[in-house]
Amino acid sequence: MGQQGREFALQANENGKRQAATPDMRRQVAHLLDRALSRPLQATDYDTSWALRLTEGDGAPAYPALADRLLGRQRRDGSWGSQAPHAHDRLLTTLSVVVALSRPDGPRSEVARAAGERYLLGHAGDLGDDADRTIGFELIFPALLEEAAELGLDLPYDALGQVERERAAKLALLPQDHLFRTHTTALFSLEAFRRSLDVRGAVGLLLENGSMAGSPSATAYLMGRVPGWREELPRSAAYLDNLLGPPGSGLPAVHPCDVFVRAWTLYYLQHGGLFDAHRDLLGPHLEHLRASISPGGVGFSATGGFVDSDDTALTLLVLHRAGHEVDGGPLLQFEQDRWFSVHGHETNPSVSANLHILEALPVIPEEHRPRVREKTLNYLLSARRGGAYWRDKWHASAFYPTTRALTILAGHARGELGPTVDWLLGNQRAEGSWGEYMPTSEETALVLLSLLHHHRAVRPLPEEPMRRAAAYLRENDRPPEHGYPELWIGKSLYAPVFAIEACRLSALALYGDTFGENP
């Protein structure tokens, strides 16, 4: 390994025992690379509801099994969506499913539809409860409300009027004349533009894989607007058929996401000290990441979509730590006056993206590093809440950005992190877990991994909370019955299986390495 790769190697110290990864751990990592990377995201009820609308030429449902899937996932309170009670996700997803069930040319279930309507009536006032809304909510939700009104559904339209006003303000900022002439991030939420959709123009913007901006729901929506879509849009039909091929499956939030899945998996394996033991398995994934880099950076996928700073930073960082020479210059295009944006034009910055850019400082051209460090550090410290924790627009849990901050800021502002450690330890649940809405393996693994890094690199921490967290992860080594709780923010909340499992394995491996024992 070159000098760049050694920079991040986990070294033994007074708080580390350098236990080798167990054979069982190695098998689990190999299984993760083989299985989770092949189907990396759990299906969402929101995206699946758009495929439920599609019909064949004779009017029969194109994917009839989806009705049973969605009806089986309705909660007792009438809602659909994430296991986490995130209001924007639950209301948007429930409305989308209710409209899909109510359309004249779609499957009907009066009982489920009525229960969904009652949920929407009873929870219209919940939107103020969330720290962050889902992507495109102010555009998509009003469009679905318009459709619901046309169908005569009994919904709280007046109570949701504020969202319509926000939609009008957002639309005024978008280049309506050029919206369907070039690739913009607005295409990811194509279903929001039912009134103004230029179908022919949108079809011309489909990616080579047949998708609309890598969004299964936007793709399904456009297909529904094209008569004879199987013949007219064969690549789009194949795109959905492939995703819905396994019996009982639904649509994920994004596809493909080959860069995202590899960058985040390898990133966590590096943090857990599991990288070197699996270099033979990881080699092809590193080469895939290297081949995905364009002069502008990378995005979720190497085959299309939009370049963003977060995937670019993680990809460059992973390759750098693996010993590859990389150029971080593409990250500079995202620089704004006071922070770095995720996409080219953004008014609401991301804490986690700025953290990852700060972490990727060694790959940024040397003459720019002092400015980048000062800018990101000032922004991150100003974004801290209560002097202790952070929130981020890409994740519904405060534990995600806060744990990343505890690890990444240790090399820049370690004297500022005492309140963060206290906040994390003070929020541990009785059984050893962490979770904003409920106990989850993802949040527990994130916290444990960050506390272990702090324990090893900054100052010793109490062992007992970490022991209980590791025991919780061991006892909950499989996803719950309905999959991992969805906490990542897209158009709806979603769960990246690979990131959750890689983080969990890394946290347990680093725990064993640190204390010389299995929990």
ZIWOKA-V924300 format. One record per residue. N is the residue number from 1. RES is the residue in three letters. SS is DSSP state (h for helix, s for strand, l for the rest). OMEGA is omega in whole degrees, 0 to 359 (NA if undefined). NEAR is the number of other ideal C-beta (glycine too) atoms within 10 Angstrom. Layout:
n=N res=RES ss=SS omega=OMEGA near=NEAR
n=N res=RES ss=SS omega=OMEGA near=NEAR
//
This chain:
n=1 res=MET ss=l omega=180 near=13
n=2 res=GLY ss=l omega=182 near=11
n=3 res=GLN ss=h omega=181 near=7
n=4 res=GLN ss=h omega=180 near=17
n=5 res=GLY ss=h omega=182 near=17
n=6 res=ARG ss=h omega=185 near=11
n=7 res=GLU ss=l omega=185 near=12
n=8 res=PHE ss=l omega=183 near=18
n=9 res=ALA ss=l omega=180 near=12
n=10 res=LEU ss=l omega=183 near=22
n=11 res=GLN ss=l omega=176 near=10
n=12 res=ALA ss=l omega=172 near=11
n=13 res=ASN ss=l omega=183 near=12
n=14 res=GLU ss=l omega=180 near=6
n=15 res=ASN ss=l omega=181 near=18
n=16 res=GLY ss=l omega=183 near=19
n=17 res=LYS ss=l omega=180 near=12
n=18 res=ARG ss=l omega=173 near=12
n=19 res=GLN ss=l omega=176 near=18
n=20 res=ALA ss=l omega=177 near=12
n=21 res=ALA ss=l omega=181 near=20
n=22 res=THR ss=l omega=176 near=13
n=23 res=PRO ss=h omega=179 near=8
n=24 res=ASP ss=h omega=178 near=9
n=25 res=MET ss=h omega=179 near=21
n=26 res=ARG ss=h omega=178 near=17
n=27 res=ARG ss=h omega=181 near=10
n=28 res=GLN ss=h omega=178 near=19
n=29 res=VAL ss=h omega=179 near=25
n=30 res=ALA ss=h omega=179 near=13
n=31 res=HIS ss=h omega=178 near=12
n=32 res=LEU ss=h omega=182 near=22
n=33 res=LEU ss=h omega=182 near=21
n=34 res=ASP ss=h omega=188 near=10
n=35 res=ARG ss=h omega=187 near=13
n=36 res=ALA ss=h omega=180 near=19
n=37 res=LEU ss=l omega=180 near=16
n=38 res=SER ss=l omega=176 near=9
n=39 res=ARG ss=l omega=197 near=16
n=40 res=PRO ss=l omega=184 near=24
n=41 res=LEU ss=s omega=172 near=25
n=42 res=GLN ss=l omega=176 near=20
n=43 res=ALA ss=s omega=176 near=25
n=44 res=THR ss=l omega=177 near=27
n=45 res=ASP ss=h omega=182 near=27
n=46 res=TYR ss=h omega=181 near=29
n=47 res=ASP ss=h omega=181 near=28
n=48 res=THR ss=h omega=182 near=28
n=49 res=SER ss=h omega=180 near=28
n=50 res=TRP ss=h omega=175 near=26
n=51 res=ALA ss=h omega=178 near=25
n=52 res=LEU ss=h omega=182 near=27
n=53 res=ARG ss=l omega=189 near=22
n=54 res=LEU ss=l omega=178 near=21
n=55 res=THR ss=s omega=176 near=17
n=56 res=GLU ss=l omega=182 near=13
n=57 res=GLY ss=l omega=180 near=11
n=58 res=ASP ss=l omega=179 near=5
n=59 res=GLY ss=l omega=180 near=7
n=60 res=ALA ss=l omega=178 near=9
n=61 res=PRO ss=s omega=179 near=17
n=62 res=ALA ss=l omega=182 near=21
n=63 res=TYR ss=l omega=188 near=21
n=64 res=PRO ss=l omega=182 near=11
n=65 res=ALA ss=h omega=183 near=14
n=66 res=LEU ss=h omega=179 near=25
n=67 res=ALA ss=h omega=179 near=18
n=68 res=ASP ss=h omega=179 near=12
n=69 res=ARG ss=h omega=183 near=18
n=70 res=LEU ss=h omega=179 near=22
n=71 res=LEU ss=h omega=179 near=15
n=72 res=GLY ss=h omega=181 near=10
n=73 res=ARG ss=h omega=178 near=17
n=74 res=GLN ss=l omega=180 near=21
n=75 res=ARG ss=l omega=180 near=15
n=76 res=ARG ss=l omega=180 near=6
n=77 res=ASP ss=l omega=177 near=14
n=78 res=GLY ss=l omega=185 near=21
n=79 res=SER ss=l omega=168 near=25
n=80 res=TRP ss=l omega=176 near=27
n=81 res=GLY ss=l omega=184 near=27
n=82 res=SER ss=l omega=173 near=26
n=83 res=GLN ss=l omega=176 near=19
n=84 res=ALA ss=l omega=181 near=19
n=85 res=PRO ss=l omega=180 near=18
n=86 res=HIS ss=l omega=192 near=28
n=87 res=ALA ss=h omega=181 near=18
n=88 res=HIS ss=h omega=178 near=26
n=89 res=ASP ss=h omega=183 near=31
n=90 res=ARG ss=h omega=183 near=25
n=91 res=LEU ss=h omega=180 near=25
n=92 res=LEU ss=h omega=183 near=26
n=93 res=THR ss=h omega=180 near=28
n=94 res=THR ss=h omega=179 near=26
n=95 res=LEU ss=h omega=181 near=27
n=96 res=SER ss=h omega=179 near=30
n=97 res=VAL ss=h omega=180 near=27
n=98 res=VAL ss=h omega=179 near=27
n=99 res=VAL ss=h omega=179 near=24
n=100 res=ALA ss=h omega=179 near=23
n=101 res=LEU ss=h omega=187 near=23
n=102 res=SER ss=h omega=183 near=21
n=103 res=ARG ss=l omega=184 near=16
n=104 res=PRO ss=l omega=183 near=6
n=105 res=ASP ss=l omega=182 near=11
n=106 res=GLY ss=l omega=178 near=16
n=107 res=PRO ss=l omega=183 near=19
n=108 res=ARG ss=l omega=172 near=11
n=109 res=SER ss=l omega=186 near=18
n=110 res=GLU ss=h omega=184 near=9
n=111 res=VAL ss=h omega=181 near=10
n=112 res=ALA ss=h omega=180 near=20
n=113 res=ARG ss=h omega=181 near=20
n=114 res=ALA ss=h omega=178 near=16
n=115 res=ALA ss=h omega=177 near=19
n=116 res=GLY ss=h omega=177 near=28
n=117 res=GLU ss=h omega=179 near=20
n=118 res=ARG ss=h omega=178 near=14
n=119 res=TYR ss=h omega=181 near=21
n=120 res=LEU ss=h omega=178 near=24
n=121 res=LEU ss=h omega=185 near=13
n=122 res=GLY ss=h omega=186 near=13
n=123 res=HIS ss=h omega=180 near=19
n=124 res=ALA ss=h omega=182 near=17
n=125 res=GLY ss=h omega=185 near=11
n=126 res=ASP ss=h omega=189 near=14
n=127 res=LEU ss=h omega=180 near=18
n=128 res=GLY ss=h omega=184 near=7
n=129 res=ASP ss=h omega=186 near=11
n=130 res=ASP ss=l omega=175 near=18
n=131 res=ALA ss=l omega=181 near=13
n=132 res=ASP ss=l omega=178 near=16
n=133 res=ARG ss=l omega=178 near=19
n=134 res=THR ss=l omega=184 near=28
n=135 res=ILE ss=l omega=175 near=19
n=136 res=GLY ss=l omega=185 near=22
n=137 res=PHE ss=h omega=185 near=25
n=138 res=GLU ss=h omega=176 near=21
n=139 res=LEU ss=h omega=186 near=21
n=140 res=ILE ss=h omega=185 near=28
n=141 res=PHE ss=h omega=177 near=24
n=142 res=PRO ss=h omega=178 near=22
n=143 res=ALA ss=h omega=176 near=19
n=144 res=LEU ss=h omega=177 near=21
n=145 res=LEU ss=h omega=176 near=22
n=146 res=GLU ss=h omega=180 near=16
n=147 res=GLU ss=h omega=178 near=18
n=148 res=ALA ss=h omega=179 near=20
n=149 res=ALA ss=h omega=178 near=11
n=150 res=GLU ss=h omega=178 near=10
n=151 res=LEU ss=l omega=179 near=14
n=152 res=GLY ss=l omega=181 near=8
n=153 res=LEU ss=l omega=182 near=19
n=154 res=ASP ss=l omega=185 near=11
n=155 res=LEU ss=l omega=183 near=21
n=156 res=PRO ss=l omega=185 near=15
n=157 res=TYR ss=l omega=182 near=15
n=158 res=ASP ss=h omega=183 near=7
n=159 res=ALA ss=h omega=183 near=13
n=160 res=LEU ss=h omega=183 near=18
n=161 res=GLY ss=h omega=180 near=12
n=162 res=GLN ss=h omega=181 near=11
n=163 res=VAL ss=h omega=178 near=20
n=164 res=GLU ss=h omega=178 near=16
n=165 res=ARG ss=h omega=177 near=11
n=166 res=GLU ss=h omega=178 near=16
n=167 res=ARG ss=h omega=181 near=20
n=168 res=ALA ss=h omega=179 near=10
n=169 res=ALA ss=h omega=180 near=10
n=170 res=LYS ss=h omega=180 near=16
n=171 res=LEU ss=h omega=180 near=18
n=172 res=ALA ss=h omega=181 near=8
n=173 res=LEU ss=h omega=184 near=9
n=174 res=LEU ss=l omega=179 near=14
n=175 res=PRO ss=l omega=187 near=10
n=176 res=GLN ss=h omega=183 near=12
n=177 res=ASP ss=h omega=184 near=7
n=178 res=HIS ss=h omega=188 near=10
n=179 res=LEU ss=l omega=183 near=20
n=180 res=PHE ss=l omega=178 near=21
n=181 res=ARG ss=l omega=181 near=13
n=182 res=THR ss=l omega=182 near=10
n=183 res=HIS ss=l omega=175 near=12
n=184 res=THR ss=l omega=180 near=18
n=185 res=THR ss=h omega=179 near=17
n=186 res=ALA ss=h omega=181 near=20
n=187 res=LEU ss=h omega=178 near=23
n=188 res=PHE ss=h omega=178 near=21
n=189 res=SER ss=h omega=186 near=23
n=190 res=LEU ss=h omega=182 near=26
n=191 res=GLU ss=h omega=178 near=26
n=192 res=ALA ss=h omega=189 near=25
n=193 res=PHE ss=h omega=183 near=22
n=194 res=ARG ss=l omega=180 near=14
n=195 res=ARG ss=l omega=190 near=8
n=196 res=SER ss=l omega=186 near=11
n=197 res=LEU ss=l omega=169 near=17
n=198 res=ASP ss=l omega=188 near=13
n=199 res=VAL ss=h omega=182 near=12
n=200 res=ARG ss=h omega=179 near=9
n=201 res=GLY ss=h omega=180 near=13
n=202 res=ALA ss=h omega=178 near=21
n=203 res=VAL ss=h omega=179 near=17
n=204 res=GLY ss=l omega=181 near=10
n=205 res=LEU ss=l omega=175 near=18
n=206 res=LEU ss=l omega=179 near=20
n=207 res=LEU ss=l omega=182 near=20
n=208 res=GLU ss=l omega=180 near=8
n=209 res=ASN ss=l omega=178 near=18
n=210 res=GLY ss=l omega=184 near=18
n=211 res=SER ss=l omega=171 near=26
n=212 res=MET ss=s omega=177 near=25
n=213 res=ALA ss=l omega=180 near=22
n=214 res=GLY ss=l omega=180 near=24
n=215 res=SER ss=s omega=177 near=28
n=216 res=PRO ss=h omega=181 near=27
n=217 res=SER ss=h omega=178 near=28
n=218 res=ALA ss=h omega=178 near=26
n=219 res=THR ss=h omega=180 near=30
n=220 res=ALA ss=h omega=179 near=30
n=221 res=TYR ss=h omega=181 near=25
n=222 res=LEU ss=h omega=178 near=25
n=223 res=MET ss=h omega=179 near=25
n=224 res=GLY ss=h omega=179 near=18
n=225 res=ARG ss=l omega=182 near=14
n=226 res=VAL ss=l omega=177 near=16
n=227 res=PRO ss=l omega=182 near=9
n=228 res=GLY ss=l omega=187 near=9
n=229 res=TRP ss=h omega=180 near=21
n=230 res=ARG ss=h omega=180 near=17
n=231 res=GLU ss=h omega=184 near=10
n=232 res=GLU ss=h omega=183 near=12
n=233 res=LEU ss=l omega=186 near=19
n=234 res=PRO ss=h omega=180 near=11
n=235 res=ARG ss=h omega=177 near=12
n=236 res=SER ss=h omega=177 near=23
n=237 res=ALA ss=h omega=179 near=18
n=238 res=ALA ss=h omega=178 near=13
n=239 res=TYR ss=h omega=179 near=24
n=240 res=LEU ss=h omega=180 near=25
n=241 res=ASP ss=h omega=180 near=13
n=242 res=ASN ss=h omega=180 near=12
n=243 res=LEU ss=h omega=184 near=23
n=244 res=LEU ss=l omega=183 near=22
n=245 res=GLY ss=l omega=179 near=8
n=246 res=PRO ss=l omega=181 near=10
n=247 res=PRO ss=l omega=176 near=7
n=248 res=GLY ss=l omega=181 near=11
n=249 res=SER ss=l omega=175 near=17
n=250 res=GLY ss=l omega=181 near=24
n=251 res=LEU ss=l omega=175 near=27
n=252 res=PRO ss=s omega=182 near=25
n=253 res=ALA ss=l omega=182 near=26
n=254 res=VAL ss=l omega=172 near=25
n=255 res=HIS ss=l omega=357 near=23
n=256 res=PRO ss=l omega=178 near=21
n=257 res=CYS ss=l omega=188 near=22
n=258 res=ASP ss=h omega=177 near=18
n=259 res=VAL ss=h omega=180 near=25
n=260 res=PHE ss=h omega=185 near=25
n=261 res=VAL ss=h omega=181 near=25
n=262 res=ARG ss=h omega=183 near=25
n=263 res=ALA ss=h omega=183 near=29
n=264 res=TRP ss=h omega=179 near=23
n=265 res=THR ss=h omega=181 near=27
n=266 res=LEU ss=h omega=178 near=26
n=267 res=TYR ss=h omega=180 near=23
n=268 res=TYR ss=h omega=178 near=26
n=269 res=LEU ss=h omega=175 near=26
n=270 res=GLN ss=h omega=180 near=22
n=271 res=HIS ss=h omega=181 near=23
n=272 res=GLY ss=l omega=180 near=28
n=273 res=GLY ss=l omega=183 near=23
n=274 res=LEU ss=l omega=189 near=26
n=275 res=PHE ss=l omega=187 near=24
n=276 res=ASP ss=h omega=182 near=15
n=277 res=ALA ss=h omega=184 near=16
n=278 res=HIS ss=h omega=183 near=19
n=279 res=ARG ss=h omega=179 near=11
n=280 res=ASP ss=h omega=179 near=8
n=281 res=LEU ss=h omega=186 near=15
n=282 res=LEU ss=h omega=182 near=22
n=283 res=GLY ss=h omega=180 near=11
n=284 res=PRO ss=h omega=180 near=11
n=285 res=HIS ss=h omega=175 near=21
n=286 res=LEU ss=h omega=179 near=18
n=287 res=GLU ss=h omega=177 near=12
n=288 res=HIS ss=h omega=179 near=16
n=289 res=LEU ss=h omega=180 near=25
n=290 res=ARG ss=h omega=182 near=13
n=291 res=ALA ss=h omega=183 near=8
n=292 res=SER ss=h omega=186 near=20
n=293 res=ILE ss=l omega=175 near=19
n=294 res=SER ss=s omega=177 near=11
n=295 res=PRO ss=l omega=179 near=9
n=296 res=GLY ss=l omega=182 near=12
n=297 res=GLY ss=s omega=179 near=24
n=298 res=VAL ss=l omega=174 near=25
n=299 res=GLY ss=s omega=180 near=24
n=300 res=PHE ss=s omega=186 near=23
n=301 res=SER ss=s omega=178 near=22
n=302 res=ALA ss=l omega=187 near=18
n=303 res=THR ss=l omega=178 near=15
n=304 res=GLY ss=s omega=182 near=16
n=305 res=GLY ss=s omega=188 near=26
n=306 res=PHE ss=s omega=175 near=20
n=307 res=VAL ss=s omega=177 near=20
n=308 res=ASP ss=l omega=185 near=23
n=309 res=SER ss=h omega=185 near=28
n=310 res=ASP ss=h omega=178 near=26
n=311 res=ASP ss=h omega=178 near=26
n=312 res=THR ss=h omega=181 near=29
n=313 res=ALA ss=h omega=181 near=31
n=314 res=LEU ss=h omega=181 near=25
n=315 res=THR ss=h omega=180 near=30
n=316 res=LEU ss=h omega=181 near=28
n=317 res=LEU ss=h omega=179 near=24
n=318 res=VAL ss=h omega=180 near=27
n=319 res=LEU ss=h omega=178 near=22
n=320 res=HIS ss=h omega=182 near=20
n=321 res=ARG ss=h omega=176 near=23
n=322 res=ALA ss=l omega=175 near=24
n=323 res=GLY ss=l omega=181 near=14
n=324 res=HIS ss=l omega=174 near=17
n=325 res=GLU ss=l omega=180 near=9
n=326 res=VAL ss=l omega=181 near=20
n=327 res=ASP ss=l omega=179 near=12
n=328 res=GLY ss=h omega=180 near=22
n=329 res=GLY ss=h omega=179 near=14
n=330 res=PRO ss=h omega=180 near=22
n=331 res=LEU ss=h omega=184 near=24
n=332 res=LEU ss=h omega=179 near=15
n=333 res=GLN ss=h omega=181 near=15
n=334 res=PHE ss=h omega=184 near=24
n=335 res=GLU ss=s omega=175 near=17
n=336 res=GLN ss=l omega=184 near=14
n=337 res=ASP ss=l omega=187 near=5
n=338 res=ARG ss=l omega=181 near=11
n=339 res=TRP ss=l omega=173 near=21
n=340 res=PHE ss=s omega=180 near=25
n=341 res=SER ss=l omega=176 near=19
n=342 res=VAL ss=l omega=175 near=22
n=343 res=HIS ss=l omega=186 near=16
n=344 res=GLY ss=l omega=183 near=15
n=345 res=HIS ss=l omega=186 near=9
n=346 res=GLU ss=l omega=179 near=18
n=347 res=THR ss=l omega=183 near=7
n=348 res=ASN ss=l omega=187 near=8
n=349 res=PRO ss=l omega=178 near=19
n=350 res=SER ss=l omega=177 near=24
n=351 res=VAL ss=h omega=185 near=24
n=352 res=SER ss=h omega=179 near=22
n=353 res=ALA ss=h omega=178 near=29
n=354 res=ASN ss=h omega=175 near=29
n=355 res=LEU ss=h omega=182 near=24
n=356 res=HIS ss=h omega=175 near=25
n=357 res=ILE ss=h omega=176 near=31
n=358 res=LEU ss=h omega=179 near=23
n=359 res=GLU ss=h omega=181 near=21
n=360 res=ALA ss=h omega=183 near=24
n=361 res=LEU ss=h omega=182 near=22
n=362 res=PRO ss=h omega=182 near=16
n=363 res=VAL ss=h omega=179 near=22
n=364 res=ILE ss=l omega=179 near=22
n=365 res=PRO ss=l omega=192 near=12
n=366 res=GLU ss=h omega=183 near=8
n=367 res=GLU ss=h omega=181 near=7
n=368 res=HIS ss=h omega=188 near=15
n=369 res=ARG ss=h omega=181 near=14
n=370 res=PRO ss=h omega=180 near=10
n=371 res=ARG ss=h omega=180 near=12
n=372 res=VAL ss=h omega=180 near=21
n=373 res=ARG ss=h omega=182 near=15
n=374 res=GLU ss=h omega=183 near=10
n=375 res=LYS ss=h omega=181 near=19
n=376 res=THR ss=h omega=181 near=24
n=377 res=LEU ss=h omega=178 near=17
n=378 res=ASN ss=h omega=179 near=12
n=379 res=TYR ss=h omega=184 near=18
n=380 res=LEU ss=h omega=180 near=24
n=381 res=LEU ss=h omega=178 near=15
n=382 res=SER ss=h omega=181 near=9
n=383 res=ALA ss=h omega=181 near=18
n=384 res=ARG ss=l omega=182 near=19
n=385 res=ARG ss=s omega=180 near=12
n=386 res=GLY ss=l omega=181 near=8
n=387 res=GLY ss=l omega=189 near=11
n=388 res=ALA ss=l omega=189 near=18
n=389 res=TYR ss=s omega=183 near=19
n=390 res=TRP ss=l omega=169 near=24
n=391 res=ARG ss=l omega=184 near=18
n=392 res=ASP ss=s omega=185 near=24
n=393 res=LYS ss=l omega=179 near=20
n=394 res=TRP ss=l omega=182 near=18
n=395 res=HIS ss=s omega=185 near=23
n=396 res=ALA ss=l omega=181 near=27
n=397 res=SER ss=l omega=176 near=25
n=398 res=ALA ss=h omega=182 near=21
n=399 res=PHE ss=h omega=180 near=26
n=400 res=TYR ss=h omega=181 near=24
n=401 res=PRO ss=h omega=182 near=26
n=402 res=THR ss=h omega=178 near=24
n=403 res=THR ss=h omega=176 near=27
n=404 res=ARG ss=h omega=180 near=21
n=405 res=ALA ss=h omega=182 near=27
n=406 res=LEU ss=h omega=181 near=25
n=407 res=THR ss=h omega=188 near=21
n=408 res=ILE ss=h omega=182 near=23
n=409 res=LEU ss=h omega=181 near=21
n=410 res=ALA ss=h omega=180 near=17
n=411 res=GLY ss=h omega=185 near=12
n=412 res=HIS ss=l omega=184 near=16
n=413 res=ALA ss=l omega=186 near=13
n=414 res=ARG ss=h omega=179 near=14
n=415 res=GLY ss=h omega=182 near=6
n=416 res=GLU ss=h omega=196 near=17
n=417 res=LEU ss=l omega=179 near=19
n=418 res=GLY ss=h omega=178 near=13
n=419 res=PRO ss=h omega=179 near=13
n=420 res=THR ss=h omega=176 near=21
n=421 res=VAL ss=h omega=180 near=18
n=422 res=ASP ss=h omega=180 near=11
n=423 res=TRP ss=h omega=179 near=18
n=424 res=LEU ss=h omega=181 near=25
n=425 res=LEU ss=h omega=181 near=16
n=426 res=GLY ss=h omega=181 near=9
n=427 res=ASN ss=l omega=176 near=16
n=428 res=GLN ss=l omega=179 near=21
n=429 res=ARG ss=l omega=188 near=15
n=430 res=ALA ss=l omega=184 near=7
n=431 res=GLU ss=l omega=176 near=13
n=432 res=GLY ss=l omega=184 near=23
n=433 res=SER ss=l omega=166 near=23
n=434 res=TRP ss=s omega=177 near=25
n=435 res=GLY ss=l omega=181 near=20
n=436 res=GLU ss=l omega=182 near=18
n=437 res=TYR ss=l omega=184 near=15
n=438 res=MET ss=l omega=176 near=13
n=439 res=PRO ss=l omega=177 near=16
n=440 res=THR ss=s omega=175 near=25
n=441 res=SER ss=h omega=182 near=25
n=442 res=GLU ss=h omega=183 near=26
n=443 res=GLU ss=h omega=179 near=27
n=444 res=THR ss=h omega=179 near=27
n=445 res=ALA ss=h omega=179 near=30
n=446 res=LEU ss=h omega=182 near=29
n=447 res=VAL ss=h omega=181 near=26
n=448 res=LEU ss=h omega=181 near=32
n=449 res=LEU ss=h omega=181 near=26
n=450 res=SER ss=h omega=178 near=24
n=451 res=LEU ss=h omega=178 near=26
n=452 res=LEU ss=h omega=177 near=29
n=453 res=HIS ss=h omega=179 near=20
n=454 res=HIS ss=h omega=179 near=22
n=455 res=HIS ss=h omega=183 near=22
n=456 res=ARG ss=h omega=190 near=20
n=457 res=ALA ss=h omega=187 near=16
n=458 res=VAL ss=l omega=180 near=18
n=459 res=ARG ss=l omega=180 near=13
n=460 res=PRO ss=l omega=178 near=10
n=461 res=LEU ss=l omega=178 near=17
n=462 res=PRO ss=l omega=183 near=10
n=463 res=GLU ss=h omega=189 near=13
n=464 res=GLU ss=h omega=178 near=11
n=465 res=PRO ss=h omega=179 near=18
n=466 res=MET ss=h omega=177 near=24
n=467 res=ARG ss=h omega=180 near=16
n=468 res=ARG ss=h omega=178 near=18
n=469 res=ALA ss=h omega=179 near=27
n=470 res=ALA ss=h omega=178 near=25
n=471 res=ALA ss=h omega=178 near=16
n=472 res=TYR ss=h omega=180 near=22
n=473 res=LEU ss=h omega=177 near=21
n=474 res=ARG ss=h omega=183 near=14
n=475 res=GLU ss=h omega=181 near=12
n=476 res=ASN ss=l omega=187 near=17
n=477 res=ASP ss=l omega=177 near=12
n=478 res=ARG ss=l omega=178 near=8
n=479 res=PRO ss=l omega=177 near=16
n=480 res=PRO ss=l omega=185 near=12
n=481 res=GLU ss=l omega=183 near=5
n=482 res=HIS ss=l omega=179 near=11
n=483 res=GLY ss=l omega=180 near=13
n=484 res=TYR ss=l omega=174 near=22
n=485 res=PRO ss=l omega=184 near=25
n=486 res=GLU ss=l omega=184 near=26
n=487 res=LEU ss=l omega=181 near=27
n=488 res=TRP ss=s omega=188 near=21
n=489 res=ILE ss=s omega=169 near=25
n=490 res=GLY ss=l omega=172 near=22
n=491 res=LYS ss=l omega=167 near=28
n=492 res=SER ss=l omega=176 near=28
n=493 res=LEU ss=s omega=181 near=27
n=494 res=TYR ss=s omega=182 near=24
n=495 res=ALA ss=l omega=174 near=25
n=496 res=PRO ss=s omega=186 near=26
n=497 res=VAL ss=h omega=184 near=21
n=498 res=PHE ss=h omega=182 near=23
n=499 res=ALA ss=h omega=180 near=24
n=500 res=ILE ss=h omega=183 near=26
n=501 res=GLU ss=h omega=178 near=26
n=502 res=ALA ss=h omega=179 near=28
n=503 res=CYS ss=h omega=180 near=29
n=504 res=ARG ss=h omega=179 near=26
n=505 res=LEU ss=h omega=181 near=25
n=506 res=SER ss=h omega=179 near=26
n=507 res=ALA ss=h omega=180 near=27
n=508 res=LEU ss=h omega=179 near=26
n=509 res=ALA ss=h omega=181 near=27
n=510 res=LEU ss=h omega=175 near=26
n=511 res=TYR ss=h omega=179 near=28
n=512 res=GLY ss=h omega=179 near=21
n=513 res=ASP ss=h omega=185 near=22
n=514 res=THR ss=h omega=186 near=25
n=515 res=PHE ss=h omega=175 near=19
n=516 res=GLY ss=l omega=182 near=11
n=517 res=GLU ss=l omega=171 near=11
n=518 res=ASN ss=l omega=182 near=14
n=519 res=PRO ss=l omega=NA near=18
//
